[in-house]
Amino acid sequence: MPTLGEFIARARKYGFKKRIFTIGLVEGDTIVYLWRDADHFVELPTVSQNTRLTRVVVEMLCGQLGIPGEDFGVEI
């Protein structure tokens, strides 16, 4: 399974960009997500870029983003 950083890099070829949304005044009150348009976005897990994702998380992200799981080592 890919790391979070590898997943983000591969998702870029489908037009997704990593975005950060600040929800409060306290440092760390942010939501990090992948976004392409209003119908294709998902909040990313709050783990480091080097953390290897589980199969379940990769399947969930691919399903929500509408991208082929095969590119990430899973079949959906």
C-alpha positions as CSV (number, residue, x, y, z in Angstrom):
1,M,0.0,0.0,0.0
2,P,1.2,3.5,-0.7
3,T,2.2,6.1,1.9
4,L,0.0,9.1,2.2
5,G,2.5,11.2,0.3
6,E,2.6,8.6,-2.5
7,F,-1.2,8.5,-2.6
8,I,-1.3,12.3,-3.0
9,A,1.3,12.3,-5.7
10,R,-0.5,9.6,-7.7
11,A,-3.9,11.4,-7.3
12,R,-2.4,14.5,-8.9
13,K,-2.5,12.8,-12.3
14,Y,-6.3,12.8,-11.9
15,G,-6.4,16.5,-11.3
16,F,-6.5,16.4,-7.5
17,K,-4.7,19.0,-5.4
18,K,-3.9,18.9,-1.7
19,R,-5.6,21.8,0.1
20,I,-5.5,23.0,3.7
21,F,-8.5,24.7,5.3
22,T,-8.0,26.5,8.6
23,I,-11.0,26.2,10.9
24,G,-9.9,28.1,13.9
25,L,-7.4,30.6,15.3
26,V,-5.4,28.0,17.1
27,E,-2.5,26.5,15.2
28,G,-3.3,23.0,14.2
29,D,-7.0,23.6,13.7
30,T,-6.9,22.6,10.0
31,I,-8.5,20.2,7.6
32,V,-6.3,18.7,4.9
33,Y,-8.0,17.3,1.9
34,L,-7.7,16.4,-1.8
35,W,-9.9,18.5,-4.1
36,R,-10.6,18.5,-7.8
37,D,-14.1,20.1,-7.9
38,A,-17.3,20.3,-5.8
39,D,-18.2,16.7,-6.5
40,H,-14.7,15.2,-6.0
41,F,-13.0,15.9,-2.7
42,V,-12.1,14.0,0.5
43,E,-10.6,14.8,3.8
44,L,-7.2,13.1,4.2
45,P,-6.3,11.1,7.3
46,T,-4.4,13.0,9.9
47,V,-1.1,11.1,9.6
48,S,2.4,12.0,8.4
49,Q,3.2,11.9,4.7
50,N,5.4,8.9,5.3
51,T,2.7,6.8,7.0
52,R,1.7,3.7,4.9
53,L,-2.0,3.6,4.4
54,T,-4.1,0.5,5.1
55,R,-5.9,-1.2,2.3
56,V,-9.3,-0.1,3.8
57,V,-8.2,3.6,3.8
58,V,-6.9,3.4,0.2
59,E,-10.2,1.7,-1.0
60,M,-12.2,4.4,0.8
61,L,-10.2,7.3,-0.6
62,C,-10.4,5.8,-4.2
63,G,-14.1,5.1,-3.9
64,Q,-14.9,8.6,-2.6
65,L,-12.7,10.3,-5.2
66,G,-13.8,8.2,-8.1
67,I,-10.3,7.1,-9.2
68,P,-9.2,3.5,-10.1
69,G,-8.0,1.5,-7.1
70,E,-5.8,-0.5,-9.4
71,D,-3.4,2.5,-9.6
72,F,-3.0,2.2,-5.8
73,G,-2.7,-1.6,-5.5
74,V,-6.3,-2.4,-4.7
75,E,-9.3,-3.5,-6.8
76,I,-12.6,-1.9,-5.9
